[in-house]
Amino acid sequence: MPTHKSLEEKSESTKSNYIQNWTPREDEILRRILSGATNKVIAEAMGLSENRVSFIVTSPIFQAKHSLH
């Protein structure tokens, strides 16, 4: 069974590729997070479930992009 590397274990080019292929939704969530909005407020404003926003926000890819800001 193949093992999956964490984002920290992946090469810089792989990380960069993940970040470059973000969706507009992910960019919007990041913008709202940086402005101080909570997951609940973001979910309501974007028509998403709070669980979906939480899933996106806690993903390693989101964390990597958030750390660049």
Biopython code that builds the backbone (N, CA, C, O; Angstrom):
import numpy as np
from Bio.PDB.StructureBuilder import StructureBuilder

atoms = [
    (1, "MET", "N", (0.849, -1.169, 0.000)),
    (1, "MET", "CA", (0.000, 0.000, 0.000)),
    (1, "MET", "C", (0.898, 1.236, 0.000)),
    (1, "MET", "O", (1.818, 1.327, 0.813)),
    (2, "PRO", "N", (0.639, 2.207, -0.920)),
    (2, "PRO", "CA", (1.499, 3.383, -0.965)),
    (2, "PRO", "C", (1.268, 4.285, 0.247)),
    (2, "PRO", "O", (0.158, 4.390, 0.769)),
    (3, "THR", "N", (2.331, 4.917, 0.664)),
    (3, "THR", "CA", (2.194, 5.870, 1.760)),
    (3, "THR", "C", (2.147, 7.275, 1.174)),
    (3, "THR", "O", (2.779, 7.555, 0.156)),
    (4, "HIS", "N", (1.403, 8.143, 1.817)),
    (4, "HIS", "CA", (1.274, 9.514, 1.348)),
    (4, "HIS", "C", (2.163, 10.414, 2.186)),
    (4, "HIS", "O", (2.171, 10.335, 3.415)),
    (5, "LYS", "N", (2.913, 11.272, 1.503)),
    (5, "LYS", "CA", (3.769, 12.218, 2.196)),
    (5, "LYS", "C", (2.930, 13.396, 2.686)),
    (5, "LYS", "O", (1.963, 13.803, 2.042)),
    (6, "SER", "N", (3.320, 13.924, 3.825)),
    (6, "SER", "CA", (2.677, 15.149, 4.301)),
    (6, "SER", "C", (3.149, 16.286, 3.409)),
    (6, "SER", "O", (4.122, 16.143, 2.668)),
    (7, "LEU", "N", (2.455, 17.414, 3.482)),
    (7, "LEU", "CA", (2.842, 18.548, 2.650)),
    (7, "LEU", "C", (4.271, 18.984, 2.948)),
    (7, "LEU", "O", (4.992, 19.397, 2.040)),
    (8, "GLU", "N", (4.689, 18.897, 4.207)),
    (8, "GLU", "CA", (6.042, 19.297, 4.573)),
    (8, "GLU", "C", (7.094, 18.404, 3.905)),
    (8, "GLU", "O", (8.212, 18.849, 3.647)),
    (9, "GLU", "N", (6.738, 17.154, 3.628)),
    (9, "GLU", "CA", (7.677, 16.207, 3.030)),
    (9, "GLU", "C", (7.742, 16.318, 1.513)),
    (9, "GLU", "O", (8.656, 15.772, 0.895)),
    (10, "LYS", "N", (6.804, 17.006, 0.912)),
    (10, "LYS", "CA", (6.778, 17.127, -0.542)),
    (10, "LYS", "C", (7.792, 18.165, -1.001)),
    (10, "LYS", "O", (8.188, 19.043, -0.235)),
    (11, "SER", "N", (8.202, 18.053, -2.250)),
    (11, "SER", "CA", (9.188, 18.984, -2.788)),
    (11, "SER", "C", (8.594, 20.376, -2.911)),
    (11, "SER", "O", (7.375, 20.543, -2.926)),
    (12, "GLU", "N", (9.455, 21.362, -2.999)),
    (12, "GLU", "CA", (9.005, 22.748, -3.137)),
    (12, "GLU", "C", (8.204, 22.928, -4.423)),
    (12, "GLU", "O", (7.231, 23.683, -4.432)),
    (13, "SER", "N", (8.586, 22.255, -5.507)),
    (13, "SER", "CA", (7.836, 22.399, -6.760)),
    (13, "SER", "C", (6.441, 21.807, -6.631)),
    (13, "SER", "O", (5.492, 22.337, -7.209)),
    (14, "THR", "N", (6.302, 20.725, -5.888)),
    (14, "THR", "CA", (4.989, 20.129, -5.666)),
    (14, "THR", "C", (4.125, 21.065, -4.833)),
    (14, "THR", "O", (2.952, 21.267, -5.145)),
    (15, "LYS", "N", (4.695, 21.637, -3.774)),
    (15, "LYS", "CA", (3.957, 22.592, -2.945)),
    (15, "LYS", "C", (3.508, 23.778, -3.792)),
    (15, "LYS", "O", (2.359, 24.211, -3.708)),
    (16, "SER", "N", (4.420, 24.296, -4.604)),
    (16, "SER", "CA", (4.106, 25.445, -5.443)),
    (16, "SER", "C", (2.972, 25.104, -6.406)),
    (16, "SER", "O", (2.094, 25.932, -6.647)),
    (17, "ASN", "N", (2.985, 23.900, -6.951)),
    (17, "ASN", "CA", (1.939, 23.469, -7.872)),
    (17, "ASN", "C", (0.589, 23.415, -7.166)),
    (17, "ASN", "O", (-0.414, 23.861, -7.723)),
    (18, "TYR", "N", (0.547, 22.879, -5.957)),
    (18, "TYR", "CA", (-0.695, 22.849, -5.180)),
    (18, "TYR", "C", (-1.247, 24.260, -5.006)),
    (18, "TYR", "O", (-2.430, 24.516, -5.230)),
    (19, "ILE", "N", (-0.367, 25.162, -4.603)),
    (19, "ILE", "CA", (-0.781, 26.522, -4.299)),
    (19, "ILE", "C", (-1.243, 27.253, -5.551)),
    (19, "ILE", "O", (-2.205, 28.018, -5.491)),
    (20, "GLN", "N", (-0.589, 27.039, -6.671)),
    (20, "GLN", "CA", (-0.966, 27.701, -7.913)),
    (20, "GLN", "C", (-2.304, 27.209, -8.456)),
    (20, "GLN", "O", (-2.955, 27.922, -9.219)),
    (21, "ASN", "N", (-2.718, 26.023, -8.083)),
    (21, "ASN", "CA", (-3.954, 25.453, -8.595)),
    (21, "ASN", "C", (-5.130, 25.640, -7.654)),
    (21, "ASN", "O", (-6.075, 24.851, -7.671)),
    (22, "TRP", "N", (-5.078, 26.660, -6.848)),
    (22, "TRP", "CA", (-6.175, 26.975, -5.938)),
    (22, "TRP", "C", (-7.399, 27.421, -6.693)),
    (22, "TRP", "O", (-7.303, 27.970, -7.790)),
    (23, "THR", "N", (-8.533, 27.188, -6.111)),
    (23, "THR", "CA", (-9.782, 27.631, -6.720)),
    (23, "THR", "C", (-10.122, 29.036, -6.234)),
    (23, "THR", "O", (-9.617, 29.471, -5.198)),
    (24, "PRO", "N", (-10.967, 29.746, -6.967)),
    (24, "PRO", "CA", (-11.420, 31.058, -6.497)),
    (24, "PRO", "C", (-12.092, 30.966, -5.121)),
    (24, "PRO", "O", (-11.976, 31.890, -4.316)),
    (25, "ARG", "N", (-12.788, 29.868, -4.849)),
    (25, "ARG", "CA", (-13.433, 29.684, -3.541)),
    (25, "ARG", "C", (-12.395, 29.675, -2.432)),
    (25, "ARG", "O", (-12.585, 30.322, -1.402)),
    (26, "GLU", "N", (-11.302, 28.950, -2.628)),
    (26, "GLU", "CA", (-10.252, 28.897, -1.611)),
    (26, "GLU", "C", (-9.609, 30.266, -1.408)),
    (26, "GLU", "O", (-9.298, 30.648, -0.280)),
    (27, "ASP", "N", (-9.411, 31.000, -2.498)),
    (27, "ASP", "CA", (-8.874, 32.353, -2.375)),
    (27, "ASP", "C", (-9.829, 33.250, -1.598)),
    (27, "ASP", "O", (-9.393, 34.058, -0.777)),
    (28, "GLU", "N", (-11.115, 33.116, -1.849)),
    (28, "GLU", "CA", (-12.104, 33.926, -1.143)),
    (28, "GLU", "C", (-12.130, 33.587, 0.345)),
    (28, "GLU", "O", (-12.215, 34.481, 1.187)),
    (29, "ILE", "N", (-12.057, 32.307, 0.665)),
    (29, "ILE", "CA", (-12.026, 31.899, 2.070)),
    (29, "ILE", "C", (-10.786, 32.471, 2.752)),
    (29, "ILE", "O", (-10.877, 32.985, 3.867)),
    (30, "LEU", "N", (-9.633, 32.386, 2.096)),
    (30, "LEU", "CA", (-8.406, 32.921, 2.679)),
    (30, "LEU", "C", (-8.535, 34.429, 2.898)),
    (30, "LEU", "O", (-8.137, 34.936, 3.947)),
    (31, "ARG", "N", (-9.079, 35.140, 1.932)),
    (31, "ARG", "CA", (-9.256, 36.585, 2.074)),
    (31, "ARG", "C", (-10.130, 36.908, 3.288)),
    (31, "ARG", "O", (-9.838, 37.828, 4.052)),
    (32, "ARG", "N", (-11.194, 36.143, 3.447)),
    (32, "ARG", "CA", (-12.105, 36.376, 4.578)),
    (32, "ARG", "C", (-11.454, 36.007, 5.915)),
    (32, "ARG", "O", (-11.646, 36.700, 6.914)),
    (33, "ILE", "N", (-10.689, 34.923, 5.932)),
    (33, "ILE", "CA", (-9.964, 34.525, 7.153)),
    (33, "ILE", "C", (-8.996, 35.634, 7.555)),
    (33, "ILE", "O", (-8.921, 36.013, 8.724)),
    (34, "LEU", "N", (-8.259, 36.149, 6.577)),
    (34, "LEU", "CA", (-7.275, 37.196, 6.864)),
    (34, "LEU", "C", (-7.929, 38.492, 7.338)),
    (34, "LEU", "O", (-7.301, 39.300, 8.023)),
    (35, "SER", "N", (-9.197, 38.682, 6.967)),
    (35, "SER", "CA", (-9.904, 39.885, 7.427)),
    (35, "SER", "C", (-10.548, 39.668, 8.797)),
    (35, "SER", "O", (-11.153, 40.583, 9.356)),
    (36, "GLY", "N", (-10.414, 38.440, 9.338)),
    (36, "GLY", "CA", (-10.889, 38.176, 10.687)),
    (36, "GLY", "C", (-12.221, 37.458, 10.795)),
    (36, "GLY", "O", (-12.737, 37.297, 11.901)),
    (37, "ALA", "N", (-12.795, 37.021, 9.681)),
    (37, "ALA", "CA", (-14.088, 36.336, 9.710)),
    (37, "ALA", "C", (-13.948, 34.938, 10.308)),
    (37, "ALA", "O", (-12.915, 34.285, 10.154)),
    (38, "THR", "N", (-14.986, 34.496, 10.983)),
    (38, "THR", "CA", (-15.014, 33.135, 11.523)),
    (38, "THR", "C", (-15.489, 32.160, 10.452)),
    (38, "THR", "O", (-16.050, 32.567, 9.435)),
    (39, "ASN", "N", (-15.263, 30.882, 10.685)),
    (39, "ASN", "CA", (-15.738, 29.862, 9.749)),
    (39, "ASN", "C", (-17.247, 29.965, 9.553)),
    (39, "ASN", "O", (-17.745, 29.815, 8.437)),
    (40, "LYS", "N", (-17.969, 30.219, 10.635)),
    (40, "LYS", "CA", (-19.425, 30.308, 10.556)),
    (40, "LYS", "C", (-19.856, 31.474, 9.669)),
    (40, "LYS", "O", (-20.739, 31.321, 8.825)),
    (41, "VAL", "N", (-19.245, 32.618, 9.856)),
    (41, "VAL", "CA", (-19.585, 33.794, 9.050)),
    (41, "VAL", "C", (-19.235, 33.553, 7.582)),
    (41, "VAL", "O", (-20.006, 33.906, 6.689)),
    (42, "ILE", "N", (-18.081, 32.954, 7.339)),
    (42, "ILE", "CA", (-17.663, 32.643, 5.967)),
    (42, "ILE", "C", (-18.654, 31.684, 5.322)),
    (42, "ILE", "O", (-19.079, 31.891, 4.185)),
    (43, "ALA", "N", (-19.016, 30.647, 6.042)),
    (43, "ALA", "CA", (-19.953, 29.647, 5.512)),
    (43, "ALA", "C", (-21.278, 30.295, 5.136)),
    (43, "ALA", "O", (-21.801, 30.044, 4.051)),
    (44, "GLU", "N", (-21.820, 31.113, 6.004)),
    (44, "GLU", "CA", (-23.099, 31.770, 5.729)),
    (44, "GLU", "C", (-22.995, 32.709, 4.532)),
    (44, "GLU", "O", (-23.895, 32.741, 3.693)),
    (45, "ALA", "N", (-21.922, 33.465, 4.443)),
    (45, "ALA", "CA", (-21.746, 34.427, 3.356)),
    (45, "ALA", "C", (-21.543, 33.750, 2.002)),
    (45, "ALA", "O", (-21.938, 34.284, 0.966)),
    (46, "MET", "N", (-20.922, 32.569, 2.019)),
    (46, "MET", "CA", (-20.597, 31.893, 0.768)),
    (46, "MET", "C", (-21.547, 30.751, 0.420)),
    (46, "MET", "O", (-21.383, 30.097, -0.610)),
    (47, "GLY", "N", (-22.532, 30.511, 1.269)),
    (47, "GLY", "CA", (-23.483, 29.437, 0.995)),
    (47, "GLY", "C", (-22.890, 28.045, 1.144)),
    (47, "GLY", "O", (-23.271, 27.117, 0.430)),
    (48, "LEU", "N", (-21.958, 27.908, 2.075)),
    (48, "LEU", "CA", (-21.310, 26.629, 2.345)),
    (48, "LEU", "C", (-21.684, 26.176, 3.749)),
    (48, "LEU", "O", (-22.185, 26.960, 4.556)),
    (49, "SER", "N", (-21.434, 24.906, 4.029)),
    (49, "SER", "CA", (-21.614, 24.454, 5.409)),
    (49, "SER", "C", (-20.387, 24.866, 6.213)),
    (49, "SER", "O", (-19.290, 25.008, 5.673)),
    (50, "GLU", "N", (-20.590, 25.051, 7.490)),
    (50, "GLU", "CA", (-19.465, 25.393, 8.353)),
    (50, "GLU", "C", (-18.428, 24.260, 8.352)),
    (50, "GLU", "O", (-17.226, 24.512, 8.446)),
    (51, "ASN", "N", (-18.900, 23.021, 8.247)),
    (51, "ASN", "CA", (-17.976, 21.879, 8.187)),
    (51, "ASN", "C", (-17.099, 21.941, 6.945)),
    (51, "ASN", "O", (-15.914, 21.613, 7.008)),
    (52, "ARG", "N", (-17.669, 22.360, 5.809)),
    (52, "ARG", "CA", (-16.887, 22.453, 4.568)),
    (52, "ARG", "C", (-15.803, 23.509, 4.710)),
    (52, "ARG", "O", (-14.655, 23.282, 4.327)),
    (53, "VAL", "N", (-16.161, 24.662, 5.259)),
    (53, "VAL", "CA", (-15.173, 25.729, 5.461)),
    (53, "VAL", "C", (-14.080, 25.232, 6.407)),
    (53, "VAL", "O", (-12.896, 25.456, 6.156)),
    (54, "SER", "N", (-14.465, 24.569, 7.476)),
    (54, "SER", "CA", (-13.495, 24.040, 8.423)),
    (54, "SER", "C", (-12.551, 23.043, 7.752)),
    (54, "SER", "O", (-11.346, 23.058, 8.001)),
    (55, "PHE", "N", (-13.102, 22.182, 6.906)),
    (55, "PHE", "CA", (-12.294, 21.194, 6.188)),
    (55, "PHE", "C", (-11.252, 21.895, 5.307)),
    (55, "PHE", "O", (-10.085, 21.504, 5.286)),
    (56, "ILE", "N", (-11.681, 22.924, 4.586)),
    (56, "ILE", "CA", (-10.766, 23.653, 3.703)),
    (56, "ILE", "C", (-9.691, 24.363, 4.521)),
    (56, "ILE", "O", (-8.508, 24.295, 4.187)),
    (57, "VAL", "N", (-10.097, 25.035, 5.579)),
    (57, "VAL", "CA", (-9.181, 25.824, 6.401)),
    (57, "VAL", "C", (-8.133, 24.951, 7.084)),
    (57, "VAL", "O", (-7.002, 25.394, 7.280)),
    (58, "THR", "N", (-8.481, 23.738, 7.445)),
    (58, "THR", "CA", (-7.528, 22.871, 8.147)),
    (58, "THR", "C", (-6.706, 21.994, 7.205)),
    (58, "THR", "O", (-5.855, 21.232, 7.663)),
    (59, "SER", "N", (-6.946, 22.087, 5.901)),
    (59, "SER", "CA", (-6.180, 21.265, 4.961)),
    (59, "SER", "C", (-4.728, 21.743, 4.907)),
    (59, "SER", "O", (-4.465, 22.937, 5.049)),
    (60, "PRO", "N", (-3.797, 20.831, 4.704)),
    (60, "PRO", "CA", (-2.378, 21.220, 4.642)),
    (60, "PRO", "C", (-2.092, 22.228, 3.535)),
    (60, "PRO", "O", (-1.242, 23.103, 3.696)),
    (61, "ILE", "N", (-2.789, 22.111, 2.427)),
    (61, "ILE", "CA", (-2.565, 23.032, 1.311)),
    (61, "ILE", "C", (-2.981, 24.443, 1.716)),
    (61, "ILE", "O", (-2.274, 25.411, 1.436)),
    (62, "PHE", "N", (-4.127, 24.553, 2.374)),
    (62, "PHE", "CA", (-4.581, 25.869, 2.839)),
    (62, "PHE", "C", (-3.608, 26.439, 3.849)),
    (62, "PHE", "O", (-3.287, 27.626, 3.806)),
    (63, "GLN", "N", (-3.139, 25.606, 4.751)),
    (63, "GLN", "CA", (-2.187, 26.057, 5.764)),
    (63, "GLN", "C", (-0.905, 26.565, 5.114)),
    (63, "GLN", "O", (-0.329, 27.555, 5.565)),
    (64, "ALA", "N", (-0.454, 25.891, 4.053)),
    (64, "ALA", "CA", (0.765, 26.310, 3.369)),
    (64, "ALA", "C", (0.574, 27.674, 2.723)),
    (64, "ALA", "O", (1.447, 28.537, 2.821)),
    (65, "LYS", "N", (-0.552, 27.871, 2.070)),
    (65, "LYS", "CA", (-0.789, 29.159, 1.412)),
    (65, "LYS", "C", (-1.001, 30.254, 2.472)),
    (65, "LYS", "O", (-0.507, 31.371, 2.313)),
    (66, "HIS", "N", (-1.716, 29.944, 3.526)),
    (66, "HIS", "CA", (-1.958, 30.915, 4.579)),
    (66, "HIS", "C", (-0.630, 31.373, 5.199)),
    (66, "HIS", "O", (-0.480, 32.538, 5.566)),
    (67, "SER", "N", (0.310, 30.467, 5.310)),
    (67, "SER", "CA", (1.600, 30.816, 5.907)),
    (67, "SER", "C", (2.412, 31.763, 5.025)),
    (67, "SER", "O", (3.360, 32.387, 5.502)),
    (68, "LEU", "N", (2.057, 31.876, 3.758)),
    (68, "LEU", "CA", (2.761, 32.774, 2.854)),
    (68, "LEU", "C", (2.285, 34.221, 2.992)),
    (68, "LEU", "O", (2.948, 35.146, 2.524)),
    (69, "HIS", "N", (1.134, 34.409, 3.635)),
    (69, "HIS", "CA", (0.562, 35.759, 3.761)),
    (69, "HIS", "C", (0.976, 36.413, 5.050)),
    (69, "HIS", "O", (0.586, 37.549, 5.319)),
]
sb = StructureBuilder()
sb.init_structure("model")
sb.init_model(0)
sb.init_chain("A")
sb.init_seg("    ")
for serial, (resi, resn, name, xyz) in enumerate(atoms, 1):
    if name == "N":
        sb.init_residue(resn, " ", resi, " ")
    sb.init_atom(name, np.array(xyz, "f"), 0.0, 1.0, " ", f" {name:<3s}", serial, name[0])
structure = sb.get_structure()
